[in-house]
């Protein structure tokens, strides 16, 4: 088992469960937890035995937001100089971008309060389900800041622009029923059924779909949200279908279907991604303050 200070890592077959584990603080996010989450995603992407990842929280909460134990200066970047490579950057955004880049299916299983970064970190996940006891809050405006974790990009795409603006400007807490009706959640369930249901959804993918196909499909869906014409999707899909159609997985998928048996896919995400992947140029972080003339 991989050891972390703020997370629990448990893999059962092809499904990895990552549990935010600071229950005494309702799993409030710290810089250390955020870095461990990014590291855990790196490890999971490199492990071909992992085909889907479930995220949940220890104890009563999922994540109560950023840890405010530093007091009124908790959000003041000048109070705690960042490590190399993070200067000028929102830490939640670093986490959201790493979730976005994942090559494994991501499922959020929200067991309790998900507030601030606890809510916005869910947005780059592919499937979100919650206990009926869960609560959600995009509370940034109530703390005198603005949304983090690229939520201004993700939230309107998940729930629509009007609802996203309402939720983010009011900062009010949302019950699980409202989050479900608004499209943030796929479903809700009784607290004792949450992880059972999350794992069932994970196995629906992990047990039946080719891992390379899942990785490619996930990236196609998310990245084409920003495409300005369907031709961009057609170009990439054409290249990917040509390459995957000649691969072992495609032959196995057809043979399994015709033979009325479960497939045994052998292509690996770590070694067998199509040559067209990645098809995008990853943008670098460009601090706008570095381009602004002095006042």
C-alpha positions as CSV (number, residue, x, y, z in Angstrom):
1,X,0.0,0.0,0.0
2,X,1.3,3.5,-0.9
3,X,1.9,5.7,2.2
4,X,0.7,9.3,2.4
5,X,0.3,11.7,5.3
6,X,-3.1,13.2,4.3
7,X,-4.6,10.5,2.1
8,X,-5.5,6.8,2.2
9,X,-4.8,4.7,-0.8
10,X,-6.6,1.4,-1.3
11,X,-6.7,-0.6,-4.5
12,X,-9.0,-3.6,-5.0
13,X,-8.6,-5.1,-8.4
14,X,-8.8,-2.5,-11.1
15,X,-10.4,0.2,-8.8
16,X,-8.4,2.5,-6.7
17,X,-10.0,4.4,-3.8
18,X,-8.3,7.6,-2.7
19,X,-9.6,8.9,0.6
20,X,-9.0,12.5,1.8
21,X,-7.8,11.7,5.4
22,X,-7.8,14.7,7.8
23,X,-11.1,13.8,9.6
24,X,-10.3,15.9,12.6
25,X,-10.5,18.9,10.2
26,X,-13.3,17.6,8.0
27,X,-10.6,16.9,5.5
28,X,-9.9,20.6,4.9
29,X,-7.4,21.1,2.1
30,X,-3.8,22.0,2.8
31,X,-0.9,22.5,0.4
32,X,0.5,19.2,1.5
33,X,-2.8,17.4,0.8
34,X,-3.0,19.0,-2.6
35,X,0.5,18.0,-3.5
36,X,-0.2,14.4,-2.3
37,X,-3.3,14.3,-4.5
38,X,-1.3,15.3,-7.5
39,X,1.4,12.7,-6.7
40,X,-1.3,10.0,-6.2
41,X,-2.7,10.8,-9.7
42,X,0.8,10.5,-11.1
43,X,1.2,7.1,-9.5
44,X,-2.2,5.9,-10.6
45,X,-1.6,7.0,-14.2
46,X,1.6,5.0,-14.3
47,X,0.0,1.9,-12.8
48,X,-1.7,-0.2,-15.5
49,X,-3.5,-2.2,-12.8
50,X,-5.5,0.9,-12.0
51,X,-8.4,1.4,-14.4
52,X,-10.7,3.7,-12.4
53,X,-10.3,6.0,-9.3
54,X,-12.9,6.8,-6.7
55,X,-12.4,9.8,-4.4
56,X,-14.1,10.1,-1.1
57,X,-13.5,11.6,2.4
58,X,-12.8,10.2,5.9
59,X,-15.4,10.7,8.6
60,X,-18.3,13.2,8.3
61,X,-17.0,15.4,5.5
62,X,-15.7,15.1,2.0
63,X,-13.6,18.3,2.1
64,X,-14.6,21.4,4.1
65,X,-12.6,23.8,1.9
66,X,-9.1,25.2,2.3
67,X,-7.7,25.0,5.8
68,X,-8.3,28.4,7.4
69,X,-6.3,27.7,10.5
70,X,-3.9,30.5,9.6
71,X,-6.6,33.0,10.3
72,X,-7.4,36.1,8.3
73,X,-4.2,35.8,6.2
74,X,-5.0,32.3,5.1
75,X,-5.4,33.3,1.4
76,X,-2.5,35.8,1.5
77,X,0.1,34.4,-0.8
78,X,2.8,36.7,0.5
79,X,2.5,35.1,3.9
80,X,3.8,31.8,2.7
81,X,6.2,31.9,-0.3
82,X,5.3,29.0,-2.7
83,X,7.8,26.4,-3.8
84,X,9.5,26.6,-7.2
85,X,7.1,26.3,-10.1
86,X,4.1,27.5,-8.2
87,X,4.8,31.2,-7.9
88,X,1.7,33.3,-8.8
89,X,-0.5,30.1,-9.2
90,X,-3.7,29.1,-7.5
91,X,-2.9,25.7,-5.8
92,X,-6.5,24.5,-6.5
93,X,-5.9,25.2,-10.2
94,X,-2.8,23.1,-10.1
95,X,-4.9,20.2,-8.7
96,X,-7.8,20.7,-11.1
97,X,-5.5,20.7,-14.1
98,X,-3.9,17.4,-12.9
99,X,-7.3,15.9,-12.5
100,X,-8.2,17.1,-16.0
101,X,-5.1,15.5,-17.4
102,X,-5.8,12.1,-15.8
103,X,-5.8,9.0,-18.1
104,X,-8.0,7.1,-15.7
105,X,-11.8,7.5,-15.1
106,X,-12.4,9.7,-12.1
107,X,-15.4,9.2,-9.8
108,X,-16.3,11.6,-6.9
109,X,-18.1,9.9,-4.0
110,X,-19.2,12.8,-1.8
111,X,-19.9,11.5,1.7
112,X,-20.5,14.9,3.4
113,X,-19.7,18.6,3.2
114,X,-17.9,19.6,0.0
115,X,-17.2,23.3,0.3
116,X,-14.8,25.7,-1.5
117,X,-12.0,23.6,-3.0
118,X,-13.9,20.6,-1.8
119,X,-16.6,21.4,-4.3
120,X,-14.5,22.8,-7.1
121,X,-12.1,19.8,-7.1
122,X,-15.0,17.6,-8.0
123,X,-15.7,19.4,-11.3
124,X,-12.9,17.8,-13.4
125,X,-14.1,14.4,-12.3
126,X,-16.1,12.4,-14.8
127,X,-18.9,11.1,-12.6
128,X,-20.0,12.6,-9.3
129,X,-22.4,10.9,-6.9
130,X,-23.2,11.8,-3.3
131,X,-24.8,10.7,-0.1
132,X,-28.1,12.3,0.7
133,X,-26.4,13.9,3.6
134,X,-23.9,15.7,1.4
135,X,-23.8,19.5,1.1
136,X,-22.1,21.6,-1.5
137,X,-20.9,25.2,-1.4
138,X,-19.0,27.4,-3.9
139,X,-18.5,29.8,-1.1
140,X,-15.6,31.9,-2.5
141,X,-17.5,35.2,-2.7
142,X,-18.5,34.8,0.9
143,X,-14.8,34.6,1.8
144,X,-13.9,37.7,-0.2
145,X,-12.1,35.8,-2.9
146,X,-13.1,34.4,-6.3
147,X,-13.6,30.8,-7.5
148,X,-10.5,28.5,-7.5
149,X,-9.5,25.3,-9.2
150,X,-10.4,26.5,-12.7
151,X,-14.1,26.5,-11.6
152,X,-14.9,29.5,-13.8
153,X,-14.1,27.1,-16.8
154,X,-15.5,23.9,-15.4
155,X,-18.7,24.9,-13.5
156,X,-20.6,26.5,-16.4
157,X,-19.7,23.5,-18.5
158,X,-21.1,21.1,-15.9
159,X,-24.2,22.9,-14.7
160,X,-24.8,25.7,-17.3
161,X,-23.8,29.4,-17.1
162,X,-26.9,30.8,-15.2
163,X,-26.8,28.2,-12.5
164,X,-23.0,28.5,-12.2
165,X,-23.2,32.2,-11.7
166,X,-26.0,31.9,-9.2
167,X,-24.2,29.3,-7.1
168,X,-20.8,31.1,-7.2
169,X,-22.1,34.6,-6.4
170,X,-24.5,33.6,-3.7
171,X,-22.1,31.1,-2.1
172,X,-25.0,29.4,-0.4
173,X,-24.9,25.8,0.6
174,X,-26.7,23.4,-1.7
175,X,-28.4,20.2,-0.5
176,X,-27.8,16.9,-2.4
177,X,-31.2,17.1,-4.1
178,X,-30.5,20.6,-5.5
179,X,-27.0,19.5,-6.7
180,X,-28.6,16.5,-8.4
181,X,-31.4,18.6,-10.0
182,X,-28.8,21.1,-11.2
183,X,-26.6,18.5,-13.0
184,X,-23.7,18.5,-10.6
185,X,-24.4,14.9,-9.6
186,X,-25.3,11.8,-11.4
187,X,-27.2,10.4,-8.5
188,X,-27.7,10.4,-4.7
189,X,-27.9,7.4,-2.4
190,X,-28.1,6.5,1.2
191,X,-24.8,7.2,3.1
192,X,-24.2,3.5,3.7
193,X,-24.6,2.7,0.0
194,X,-22.3,5.4,-1.3
195,X,-19.0,3.5,-1.8
196,X,-20.8,0.4,-3.0
197,X,-22.5,2.4,-5.7
198,X,-19.3,4.3,-6.6
199,X,-17.4,1.0,-7.0
200,X,-20.1,-0.5,-9.1
201,X,-19.9,2.5,-11.5
202,X,-16.1,2.1,-11.5
203,X,-16.3,-1.6,-12.3
204,X,-18.8,-0.9,-15.1
205,X,-15.9,0.8,-16.9
206,X,-12.9,-1.1,-15.5
207,X,-14.3,-4.6,-16.2
208,X,-15.7,-4.1,-19.7
209,X,-13.8,-1.2,-21.5
210,X,-10.3,-1.1,-22.9
211,X,-8.1,1.1,-20.8
212,X,-6.5,2.9,-23.7
213,X,-9.9,3.5,-25.2
214,X,-11.1,5.0,-21.8
215,X,-8.0,7.2,-21.6
216,X,-8.5,8.5,-25.1
217,X,-12.3,8.9,-24.8
218,X,-12.0,10.9,-21.6
219,X,-9.5,13.3,-23.1
220,X,-11.5,13.6,-26.3
221,X,-14.6,14.5,-24.4
222,X,-13.1,17.1,-22.1
223,X,-10.7,18.7,-24.6
224,X,-13.3,19.0,-27.4
225,X,-15.4,21.2,-25.0
226,X,-13.1,24.0,-26.1
227,X,-13.0,23.2,-29.8
228,X,-14.5,25.8,-32.1
229,X,-15.7,23.4,-34.8
230,X,-16.5,19.6,-34.9
231,X,-13.9,19.2,-37.6
232,X,-11.3,19.4,-34.8
233,X,-12.9,16.3,-33.3
234,X,-13.2,14.6,-36.7
235,X,-9.4,15.0,-37.3
236,X,-8.3,13.5,-34.0
237,X,-11.0,10.8,-34.0
238,X,-10.0,9.7,-37.6
239,X,-6.4,9.3,-36.6
240,X,-7.2,7.5,-33.3
241,X,-9.7,5.1,-34.9
242,X,-7.2,4.2,-37.6
243,X,-4.5,3.4,-35.0
244,X,-6.7,1.7,-32.5
245,X,-8.5,-0.3,-35.2
246,X,-5.2,-2.0,-36.0
247,X,-4.4,-2.7,-32.4
248,X,-4.8,-5.9,-30.4
249,X,-7.6,-4.4,-28.3
250,X,-9.8,-3.9,-31.3
251,X,-9.4,-7.5,-32.4
252,X,-10.1,-8.7,-28.9
253,X,-13.1,-6.5,-28.5
254,X,-14.7,-7.8,-31.7
255,X,-13.8,-11.4,-30.9
256,X,-15.2,-11.1,-27.4
257,X,-18.5,-9.7,-28.8
258,X,-18.8,-12.4,-31.4
259,X,-17.9,-15.1,-28.9
260,X,-20.3,-13.8,-26.3
261,X,-17.6,-13.6,-23.7
262,X,-15.9,-11.0,-21.5
263,X,-13.0,-9.2,-23.2
264,X,-9.4,-9.5,-22.0
265,X,-7.8,-6.3,-23.2
266,X,-4.0,-6.3,-23.2
267,X,-3.0,-2.8,-24.5
268,X,-1.6,-0.6,-21.7
269,X,-2.1,3.1,-21.0
270,X,1.6,3.3,-20.0
271,X,2.9,2.0,-23.4
272,X,0.2,1.8,-26.0
273,X,-1.5,5.2,-26.3
274,X,-1.9,6.1,-30.0
275,X,0.8,8.1,-31.7
276,X,-1.7,11.0,-32.1
277,X,-1.8,11.4,-28.3
278,X,-1.4,14.0,-27.1
279,X,-2.8,16.0,-30.0
280,X,-2.8,19.4,-28.2
281,X,-0.1,21.8,-27.1
282,X,-0.2,22.2,-23.4
283,X,-0.4,25.9,-22.5
284,X,2.1,27.2,-20.0
285,X,1.1,29.3,-17.0
286,X,1.7,32.9,-17.9
287,X,1.2,35.2,-14.9
288,X,-0.7,38.2,-16.2
289,X,1.1,40.4,-13.6
290,X,4.3,39.8,-15.4
291,X,2.9,41.5,-18.5
292,X,1.2,44.4,-16.8
293,X,3.1,47.7,-16.9
294,X,3.7,49.4,-13.5
295,X,1.1,51.9,-12.4
